[in-house]
Amino acid sequence: MVWHFVSTQYGLLLSIITILLGLACGLGARFAGGGYHPAGAAIIATLILIVINISITTIQVLSVESGQSIIATLSHLVSHSSFTDFANECAKVGGRTFMRYPVALFVAYWVSDAS
């Protein structure tokens, strides 16, 4: 929810948050890697967190638009909606910050790669 608020109000701050997400995943994979090449784990972790952030933000946006609680919106999505509709809404929400994702993935790779 904070991520969506920041994306609608302050575009630059969202870029920093997304890049820091990649940095955190890269550092985590580097420290946990123990000498192995952890770049793949860093990129996968960053992608998973980006998808989770977009999904949660989309559910929050849909609940605000419909005037329902987040739980009610989520139960309606699970029982009555199709995956295509939800994916289209995710694309609308995630499209605002699309260019920051490759930068976050690059930062995750760069930080996790010790060479």
N, C-alpha and C positions, 0 to 999 in steps of 0.2 A: 504494500500500500504506500509505503514511503517512497519506493522507487517510482511509482506512477506519479505521485505528487511532485516529486523532484523533476520528473521528465516533462510535466506540463508547465512547471513554473521556472525551473532553472536548467537549461540545456547543458551548460558547461559542467555543472556539478554532477550531473548524471554521467557525463563522459568520465569524470574522475572516479566515480563509484564503480563503473563498469571496468575500467582499467585496474582499479584496486582489487576487484574480484579476480581478475586474471593473475595479478601479482600474488594474491593470497594462495590461489590454487597452485601456482608455479613453485612458490616457496614451500608449501606443504608437501608437494610431490618430491621436491629436491631433498628435503630433510628426511622424508620417509624412504627415499630411494636407496640410501646407503651405498652409494657408489655405482649403482646401475643407471641406465639411461631412463629417467622418469618423465620425459617430455610427453609421451603418449598418455600417461595417467593424468598429467596436468591439463592437457587439452580436453580429455574426456570429462574430468571434474568440472572444468570451466563451462563446457557445453551443457552439462547436466544442470548446473546452477543457473545458467542463463535461461534454459527452458523452464525451470521451476519458477524463476522470477517472472517470466512473461506469463506463465499460466496463472499464478497467484494474482498478479496485477490484473489480468483479464477478468478473472472471477470477481475481483473487487470492483472493477469498472462496471461489469454487468449488474452487480447487485445494487450499485448506486443508481444506475439508469432505470432499473425496475422498481426501486424503492423497497427491496426485500433485504433480509439479512444475508450474510455470506453463506450460511448453512442452507437456507432455503433456496438460494440461487444454485448452489452446488448440487443439491438433491434434484432440482428441476433439470439441470444439465445432464445428470446421470440418467434420469428416468425418461425424459421427453425429448432431449435434443440429440442431434447427430454430431459426429466427430467433425464433419466438414464445417458446420456452422461455428463450432468452437475454434477450429483451426483458422478460419477466416477472421474471427475476432482477435485471436492471438496475433495474426499477421498485422492487423490494424494497430494494435497496442505496441507490438515489437517493432513496427516499422518506423516509429519515431526515433529510435536510437540504433537503427540497423548498422550504421557505419562504425559504431563503437565496438561491435562484437568481434570483427577480425582483429582489431587492435588489442582487445582483451586476450584473444587466443594467442596472438603473437607475443604479448608480454608473458603469458603463462609458459609458452615454449621457451622464450629467451631466458627467463629466470630459472626455469627448471633444468635447462641444459648447462652442465658444468663446463663444457668444452669451449 
